[in-house]
Amino acid sequence: MDSPPPWTLLGSVTLLEDRWIRLRADRLRTATGAEIAPWYVLDYPDWAVVVATTDAGEVVLVRQWRHAAQTWSLELPGGVIDAADGGPAAAAARELREETGYAAPDWRYLYAAHPNPAIQTNRLHVLRAVGAVHVAEPAHEPGETMEIVLVSREEAQRLARTGGIGQAMHVGALLAALEDPS
C-alpha cells in the first residue's frame, strides 16, 4: 500500500535536455522540514530487454562496447522504447531483430523495475522470447558496436552469477527469466 510522498517538491530547474535524457535539479522539503537542494533527477525514456532462447536451448546475448565503462559488455538485447513502438513488447521485438537478426514466435512480459529509483524516473521492462530463430542480418544503429553471442542456458546462468554479464540490471532479468524451465 502506497502512502503519500514524505517529500514536497518546492521547485525544479532543467539543466540539460536532449533526445536521450533530461537532467533536472529539484528543491525538496522532507517531512521533518529539512530542505534538500539540489536533488538531481535523470529523466530517461523506459527501456526494454529480452531474454531470448532458441529451440536448441541457447540464450541470445550481445557483446557490445560500452564507452562510459571503457569495456566490452555481455548483455541482453534491448534498448529504448521509442514512441513509435507502441509499448515494451514491440520495442523488445524490434531491438532483438535490430541487434541480433533474431525473431521469436512466443513472447511473455515478465516485469518492470526501476533501474535506479533514487535518481532515475524510468523503468526497465523485461520480456521473455522462446523459439528465437535467426531471420535477418542485424541492423545496428551508428552508435552500436556489437556481436551476437549464443550460450547455453546453464552458461548464461553461470555468467550472470559470476560477473560475466556486464550490465547489472540484465543479471536479474536473465536469472528471473531462466528460472522458468519453458
Secondary structure, DSSP 8 states (H G I E B T S, - for coil): -----SSEEEEEEEEEE-SS-EEEEEEEE-TTS-EEEEEEEEE---EEEEEEE-TTSEEEEEEEEETTTTEEEEE-SEEE--GGG-SHHHHHHHHHHHHHSEE-SEEEEEEEE-S-TTTB---EEEEEEES-EE-S-----TT--EEEEEEEHHHHHHHHHHT-S--HHHHHHHHHHHHS--
